């Protein structure tokens, strides 16, 4: 089912210029999609005679040159790389304008033999233009190495145009290409292009449009091609015609186009069906039943129930590895901070007492304690970067998509939400990629519920200090609780405030591959550097302020300003089994999540014991769990709240987010603590 | 082929992979990417998930360090795509 051109194209018509009657050099244009090897053909054809400039009025590179290798001199023009001629980009515009207006004597369509499906669409469009076509079947060696065997003769018969196999990177087949060009120029090839059959309905529609626009089509454009472009909704064709047609016919045309606004789908479908037929005719592929490694792995990774189990297992493994590997390193750094503190006290003998205290308890106790968490962050980010680099994260998005639908969202929202594992601020800003206001709002209200690296650092530290080897299980439980609350909140918000459903999305899963350690290292380094910068600025500054508030006005912590503030929170703290210092630490997390530990380090500072040793004396297991639950679900840091205000454009939604998270975190934590009390567990 | 693809995405409740789409449509997996590109060119699909390389993130202060590169390329139906799929489904019923 293909349409043969109504008559052979006149090949020699433009070989002589009207003004001089001197034979002009035939022009050969190279067209093809990006990275298909056009330059590898252009270079050996033109050698040193190349001229590089820009296309008139465009910033698109123009390369021309003269070929003297064949029986006659040829002007070679390297057209910009394009996949089609839809004029969506400057490259497509240049390519189609050049072929239509300059009418090169021959167009060479360079296609990728290893991926014909991807590159034949342009050929299907070029066949509809007046310049004769040669198909250069490049990368035939790559196709062979992939087990793809192509029959150029079969493809040539099917297309009705010369087809030349090439390995342009090794200049193989260039001579054959020149011979094919020559055969078109001298008329020795029976040029009979077989164009896609667009179907009876589209052909009738085309005939109506052609009859209507009649002689209004500029002479340089073939009427059929111009009519096709109008049916495809081509803006340029529409603009050109608007100035050349009377109002009545214009209105009639618009009525036809409006009634057939999806005709482009039929036209493009016909082209793809034509491509399918060409490929089936000329290409022999490796056996379809050979299963690749990626397909084997994906049978599990994307399976309906095995996929989610694997995702949970991988996340559990990540947090177990973070917990187990970072523990000894954190202890070493704590010892280092302790030594630094002792050394400072010895060096500063004779200095004012307040200066010694601010440096040892404020700076080293606060920001220094946060720095001991570097191994936790480094291992966490390295694990995430590893999963992304080997290609697993895309499968995670695919599995998460099912959960997203329960919240009236689709997997597109997974991307900003996933960023939340690093930091909630980019997660909120990332909601910009979502199309509707409803999706954006719902996603940004949920984004702070993803446990960011700051929260994870605090949770890993506190769980390790309180629960020892069982800490990994506690962390996993908290993570599941946090994500369950996210899904539950999403489902409720969707049901109560944002009613709606989303159509599915299409995901391209990358192939699994070995990790690139340099990429993983670079990503981890960038994140760790950001963390150190924050510890050295915001956290350090606030640690000193908290030290001051805990010391002023009398020098006694129990009567300090901070203790006064903490006692205001005592009624809530009592419900959770937390003293005022723990409540102040939770409040301090509004500045930055890591500030919780810095604040605790300042408020519990002793010369004898580190924070990890002090915590089990301050908290019962039940109170510890309550504290960790609040930490996981609490109101995000100020930077995230600012981002929510900015992205939602509303104080109302920002306050709603604060109220929602404060209620949820304290509500769930109080419930857990009180339930433990009633059951007599861990109190 | 393209209309069937749009209708399939509109009807589906959860994400479709490009391989899954190929199986549903009975075509080679390598044919799906050009189909998606064409539908994107004509405004029926919107590409997303380009992470920090997308226009949306271009002016963002966190542009360089906001984290993970795009985990996957993904596409969603635009309102035009949804309307075309709806028309197709109405036509079929």
Interface residues (C-beta under 8 A of the other chain):
Chain A: X83 X84 X86 X88 X115 X117 X118 X121 X232 X233 X262 X264 X265 X266 X268 X269 X272 X273 X275 X276 X279 X295 X298 X302 X384 X385 X388 X393 X394 X396 X397 X398 X401 X402 X405 X410 X411 X412 X415 X418 X419 X422 X423 X425 X426 X429 X430 X432 X433 X435 X503 X504 X505 X506 X507 X508 X509 X510 X523 X526 X527 X530
Chain B: X1 X2 X3 X6 X9 X10 X12 X13 X14 X15 X16 X17 X18 X19 X21 X27 X28 X30 X31 X33 X34 X35 X36 X37 X38 X41 X42 X44 X45 X46 X48 X49 X50 X51 X54 X56 X57 X60 X62 X64 X65 X66 X67 X68 X69 X70 X71 X72 X73 X74 X75 X76 X77 X78 X82 X84 X85 X87
